[in-house]
Structure formats: structure tokens, C-alpha cells
């Protein structure tokens, strides 16, 4: 039974490491556990009558993912230690080994190790356990570092998305005429937008969790403003200037790629790019409303 518990604990640890890998370091996949938590919190936020729930959905879900990762890893290693307590551990003179061999004591040992605080008053003496304990500390340090890197990468992606939405909003509010778009400056403008849209597509692939961060209504919401980029591409596609038409085609291709990423990863409409963007606007525009 002891080895069965240890095997179950090892499986839990490997499950967490796999989820961390697919969430943070694999650019084409999304961790199963993290995705369930993210989508679950997002749906709860959509069902909530409080608009404040929209802005909290992403940060709360992200904190929950990290907490579940840490808790599952702690419990997994505790299951590894527990069957071998107290025989394979050393205790200080003030503690009776028989009184401190329960599962809660194994959790305590696991917490001490994963937090990289060093060995506490209960330490392993068995050869293989003396190797496992430092390995847990290394995983704890890696988990902490990965969480910091995740945060540092995710929030710049959100800033790029909101910046693109604001730029599209500026263009929509200035109402550029067909003659203004049908010029060399118009081609440069379309090329810049196509580049920015492509960057957002990569951000959604690399940081899929960013989808569940609500930008709010208005000028910084890409879900609300992306239709302006579609309209501009349609307007420029009828231009007389060949470079403008070429740039419009490039922008259209970038928008199609963005729609494909949104649909394949989140929306599942299987519709046209315009239909996907409409579903994107609904999904984000209705969050937090009664």
C-alpha cells in the first residue's frame, strides 16, 4: 500500500508538471487543468450580474491556477513521503516519531521542501528520499520562477492588445476618407495594422489565458474595436492605388488568421471571419451583465 500511495503521489506531481509545461512553455497547446479553471471562472463571470466580475475573471483565474498547481504538487509529494514515516525520517529530540507520522506531517514536510525553506525539524534519512526532497525544492523554485515569467509575459500581451484596439478606435473616430486611404500613407497605415494584428494572433497562441482577461467596454476593447479594422480593409480593397490594395489584402489575411485563432481556441463558431469577430464581441461585451 505504501508504494501505491507513493505511485499516486508521483502521478499527481507529473500531472502538475505536464500542465505547467503545456500552459507556459508549449506554444501550441493549453494545459488541461489551467484551461478548465480559466474557462470555468470566465463563464461564472459572464453569468454574474455584477460588471466588476468581468475585470476580475482573468486575474482570479490566474491566481487559482497557480494555487492549484502548488497545492497539487504539495499533496503529491506528501503522498510520496507519508507511507515511509516515521521509519525513513529523522526527528528532533522533542518530537515523538510515532506521534508525528500522519498525513498532515507529510504535508508539512512537503510544504517545507517545496517552499525552498530547507529541511525542517523532520528530515528524510532513507537514501532515495534524500534525493527526492531536494528535487521537490527544485520544482518549487521552478514553479515560482515560471509563475513570475508567466505574469511578466502575459501583461505585456494584454497591453499590446489594448493598444491595437485604441489605435483602431482612433482611426474610426477620425473617419478617414477614401481619398486619404488611397495614398502611400494609407498603404503604410494598413501595413502597420496588419503587423499589429499578426502580433495579437501570436499572443493568443502563446498566452491563450489572455483571452479570459476582459478589457472593458469602449476604446481599449479589441473585441469591440476589431470591426473597425475589418471595415478599413474593406474600404481599402476598392482603392485605385495598387499598393493600397495589396496592403488591404495583407490586412485581410492577418484578420482572417486572427479569426481562425479565436475560433479554433475559444469560440468554435466555424463561421466566417466576420462571424467570429461578432461572436468575440458578444463573448466579451456581455461579460458581467445581468
C-alpha positions as CSV (number, residue, x, y, z in Angstrom):
1,X,0.0,0.0,0.0
2,X,2.9,2.3,0.7
3,X,4.3,2.1,-2.8
4,X,0.8,2.5,-4.2
5,X,0.4,5.8,-2.3
6,X,3.9,6.9,-3.5
7,X,3.0,6.0,-7.1
8,X,-0.3,8.0,-6.8
9,X,1.7,11.0,-5.4
10,X,4.2,10.7,-8.3
11,X,1.4,10.7,-10.8
12,X,0.0,13.9,-9.2
13,X,3.4,15.6,-9.4
14,X,3.8,14.6,-13.1
15,X,0.3,15.8,-13.9
16,X,1.1,19.2,-12.5
17,X,4.4,19.4,-14.3
18,X,2.7,18.4,-17.6
19,X,0.1,21.1,-17.1
20,X,2.7,23.7,-16.3
21,X,4.7,22.7,-19.4
22,X,1.7,22.9,-21.7
23,X,0.4,26.2,-20.2
24,X,3.7,28.1,-20.1
25,X,6.2,26.6,-22.4
26,X,4.4,24.8,-25.2
27,X,3.3,27.4,-27.8
28,X,0.6,25.3,-29.5
29,X,-1.2,23.7,-26.6
30,X,-3.0,24.7,-23.5
31,X,-2.8,22.9,-20.2
32,X,-5.9,20.9,-19.4
33,X,-6.2,21.8,-15.7
34,X,-5.5,25.5,-16.3
35,X,-7.9,25.6,-19.2
36,X,-10.7,24.1,-17.2
37,X,-10.1,26.7,-14.4
38,X,-9.8,29.6,-16.8
39,X,-13.0,28.8,-18.8
40,X,-14.9,28.0,-15.6
41,X,-14.1,31.3,-14.0
42,X,-14.9,33.1,-17.2
43,X,-18.3,31.5,-17.5
44,X,-19.1,32.4,-13.9
45,X,-18.1,36.0,-14.6
46,X,-20.4,36.1,-17.6
47,X,-23.3,34.8,-15.5
48,X,-22.7,37.2,-12.7
49,X,-24.9,40.3,-12.6
50,X,-22.0,42.4,-11.4
51,X,-20.0,44.1,-14.1
52,X,-17.0,44.1,-11.7
53,X,-16.8,40.4,-12.2
54,X,-15.6,40.9,-15.7
55,X,-12.4,42.6,-14.8
56,X,-11.7,40.1,-12.0
57,X,-12.2,37.0,-14.1
58,X,-8.7,36.8,-15.6
59,X,-6.6,37.7,-12.5
60,X,-8.7,35.5,-10.2
61,X,-8.5,32.5,-12.6
62,X,-4.7,33.0,-13.0
63,X,-4.2,33.1,-9.2
64,X,-6.4,30.0,-8.9
65,X,-4.3,28.1,-11.5
66,X,-1.1,28.8,-9.6
67,X,-2.7,27.9,-6.3
68,X,-4.0,24.6,-7.6
69,X,-0.6,23.8,-9.2
70,X,1.1,24.4,-5.8
71,X,-1.5,22.5,-3.8
72,X,-1.5,19.5,-6.1
73,X,2.3,19.3,-6.0
74,X,2.4,19.6,-2.3
75,X,-0.2,16.8,-1.9
76,X,1.6,14.7,-4.5
77,X,4.9,14.8,-2.6
78,X,3.2,14.3,0.7
79,X,1.8,11.0,-0.6
80,X,5.3,10.0,-1.5
81,X,6.6,10.7,2.0
82,X,3.7,9.5,4.1
83,X,4.0,5.7,3.7
84,X,7.6,5.9,4.9
85,X,7.0,7.9,8.0
86,X,8.4,7.7,10.6
87,X,10.9,5.0,9.8
88,X,12.7,6.8,7.0
89,X,12.8,10.2,8.7
90,X,14.7,11.7,11.5
91,X,13.1,13.7,14.2
92,X,14.4,16.2,16.8
93,X,14.6,15.1,20.4
94,X,11.4,17.0,21.4
95,X,9.2,15.1,18.9
96,X,8.0,11.5,19.2
97,X,8.2,9.9,15.8
98,X,5.0,7.8,16.4
99,X,3.0,11.0,17.1
100,X,4.2,12.8,14.0
101,X,3.8,10.3,11.2
102,X,0.3,11.2,10.0
103,X,-0.6,12.7,6.6
104,X,-0.6,16.2,8.0
105,X,3.0,15.7,9.0
106,X,3.8,14.6,5.5
107,X,2.1,17.7,4.1
108,X,4.2,19.8,6.5
109,X,7.4,18.2,5.2
110,X,6.3,18.7,1.6
111,X,5.5,22.4,2.3
112,X,8.9,23.0,3.8
113,X,10.6,21.4,0.9
114,X,8.6,23.0,-2.0
115,X,8.9,26.4,-0.4
116,X,12.7,26.1,-0.6
117,X,13.0,26.9,3.1
118,X,15.4,24.0,3.5
119,X,14.9,20.8,5.6
120,X,12.9,21.5,8.8
121,X,12.8,19.5,12.0
122,X,11.6,16.4,10.2
123,X,14.1,15.2,7.5
124,X,14.4,12.1,5.4
125,X,17.2,9.6,6.2
126,X,16.4,7.0,3.5
127,X,18.8,7.2,0.6
128,X,16.2,7.8,-2.2
129,X,14.1,10.1,-0.1
130,X,17.2,12.3,0.5
131,X,17.3,12.8,-3.3
132,X,13.5,13.3,-3.7
133,X,13.3,16.1,-1.1
134,X,15.8,18.4,-2.9
135,X,14.1,17.6,-6.2
136,X,10.9,18.9,-4.7
137,X,12.7,22.1,-3.7
138,X,14.0,22.5,-7.3
139,X,10.4,22.0,-8.7
140,X,9.1,24.6,-6.2
141,X,11.7,27.1,-7.3
142,X,10.9,26.3,-10.9
143,X,7.2,26.8,-10.3
144,X,7.8,30.1,-8.6
145,X,10.1,31.3,-11.5
146,X,7.6,30.1,-14.1
147,X,4.7,32.0,-12.4
148,X,6.8,35.2,-12.4
149,X,7.7,34.6,-16.1
150,X,4.1,33.9,-16.9
151,X,3.0,37.2,-15.3
152,X,5.7,39.2,-17.0
153,X,4.8,37.8,-20.4
154,X,1.0,37.9,-20.1
155,X,0.5,41.5,-19.1
156,X,2.6,43.0,-22.0
157,X,0.5,40.9,-24.3
158,X,-2.6,42.5,-22.8
159,X,-1.1,45.9,-23.3
160,X,-0.4,45.2,-26.9
161,X,-4.0,44.0,-27.5
162,X,-5.4,47.1,-25.8
163,X,-3.0,49.4,-27.7
164,X,-4.2,47.9,-31.0
165,X,-7.8,48.4,-30.0
166,X,-7.1,52.1,-29.1
167,X,-5.3,52.6,-32.4
168,X,-8.3,51.2,-34.4
169,X,-10.6,53.4,-32.3
170,X,-8.5,56.5,-33.2
171,X,-8.9,55.7,-36.9
172,X,-12.6,55.1,-36.6
173,X,-13.1,58.4,-34.8
174,X,-11.2,60.4,-37.3
175,X,-13.3,58.9,-40.2
176,X,-10.6,58.7,-42.9
177,X,-12.0,59.3,-46.4
178,X,-11.4,57.0,-49.3
179,X,-9.0,59.6,-50.8
180,X,-7.0,59.7,-47.6
181,X,-6.8,55.9,-47.5
182,X,-6.0,55.7,-51.3
183,X,-2.4,57.0,-50.9
184,X,1.1,55.9,-50.0
185,X,0.3,56.9,-46.4
186,X,-2.7,54.7,-46.5
187,X,-0.7,51.7,-47.6
188,X,1.8,52.3,-44.7
189,X,-1.1,52.6,-42.3
190,X,-2.6,49.3,-43.4
191,X,0.7,47.5,-43.2
192,X,1.2,48.7,-39.7
193,X,-2.2,47.5,-38.7
194,X,-1.6,44.1,-40.3
195,X,1.7,43.7,-38.3
196,X,-0.1,44.6,-35.1
197,X,-2.9,42.1,-35.8
198,X,-0.4,39.4,-36.5
199,X,1.3,40.1,-33.2
200,X,-2.0,39.7,-31.4
201,X,-2.6,36.4,-33.1
202,X,0.8,35.2,-31.8
203,X,-0.1,36.5,-28.3
204,X,-3.3,34.5,-28.3
205,X,-1.3,31.4,-29.3
206,X,1.5,31.9,-26.8
207,X,-0.7,33.3,-24.0
208,X,-4.1,31.7,-24.5
209,X,-5.0,32.7,-21.0
210,X,-5.0,36.4,-22.1
211,X,-8.4,35.7,-23.8
212,X,-10.0,35.5,-20.4
213,X,-8.9,39.0,-19.3
214,X,-11.7,41.4,-20.0
215,X,-10.6,44.7,-21.5
216,X,-13.8,46.6,-20.6
217,X,-16.1,48.3,-22.9
218,X,-15.0,51.1,-25.2
219,X,-11.8,52.2,-26.9
220,X,-9.4,49.7,-25.4
221,X,-11.5,46.6,-26.1
222,X,-10.3,44.7,-29.1
223,X,-13.5,42.7,-29.1
224,X,-15.4,45.9,-29.6
225,X,-13.0,47.6,-32.0
226,X,-11.8,44.9,-34.3
227,X,-14.8,45.5,-36.6
228,X,-13.2,48.9,-37.4
229,X,-10.2,47.1,-38.8
230,X,-12.4,44.9,-41.0
231,X,-14.2,48.0,-42.3
232,X,-10.9,49.7,-43.1
233,X,-9.7,46.6,-45.0
234,X,-13.0,46.6,-47.0
235,X,-12.7,50.3,-47.7
236,X,-9.1,50.0,-48.9
237,X,-9.7,46.9,-51.1
238,X,-11.5,49.2,-53.5
239,X,-8.7,51.7,-53.7
240,X,-7.2,52.8,-57.1
241,X,-3.6,52.7,-55.7
242,X,-2.2,49.1,-56.3
243,X,0.0,49.3,-53.1
244,X,-3.1,50.2,-51.0
245,X,-5.0,47.2,-52.5
246,X,-2.0,45.0,-51.7
247,X,-1.8,46.3,-48.2
248,X,-5.5,45.8,-47.7
249,X,-5.2,42.2,-48.8
250,X,-2.4,41.7,-46.3
251,X,-4.5,43.2,-43.6
252,X,-7.4,41.0,-44.6
253,X,-5.2,37.9,-44.4
254,X,-4.0,39.0,-40.9
255,X,-7.6,39.4,-39.8
256,X,-8.5,36.0,-41.2
257,X,-5.6,34.4,-39.2
258,X,-6.7,36.2,-36.0
259,X,-10.3,35.0,-36.5
260,X,-9.0,31.4,-37.1
261,X,-7.0,31.5,-33.8
262,X,-10.0,32.9,-31.9
263,X,-12.4,30.4,-33.4
264,X,-10.1,27.3,-33.0
265,X,-9.1,28.1,-29.5
266,X,-12.1,29.7,-27.9
267,X,-15.3,30.4,-29.8
268,X,-15.9,27.3,-32.0
269,X,-18.3,29.1,-34.4
270,X,-16.9,27.6,-37.6
271,X,-18.1,30.7,-39.3
272,X,-16.5,33.4,-41.4
273,X,-14.1,35.9,-40.0
274,X,-16.8,38.5,-39.7
275,X,-19.0,36.0,-37.8
276,X,-16.1,35.0,-35.5
277,X,-15.4,38.7,-34.6
278,X,-19.1,39.2,-33.9
279,X,-19.1,36.2,-31.6
280,X,-15.9,37.6,-30.0
281,X,-17.6,40.9,-29.4
282,X,-20.6,39.2,-27.8
283,X,-18.5,37.0,-25.6
284,X,-16.6,39.9,-24.2
285,X,-19.3,42.6,-24.4
286,X,-21.8,40.6,-22.3
287,X,-19.4,39.7,-19.5
288,X,-20.6,40.8,-16.1
289,X,-24.1,41.9,-17.3
290,X,-27.3,40.8,-15.9
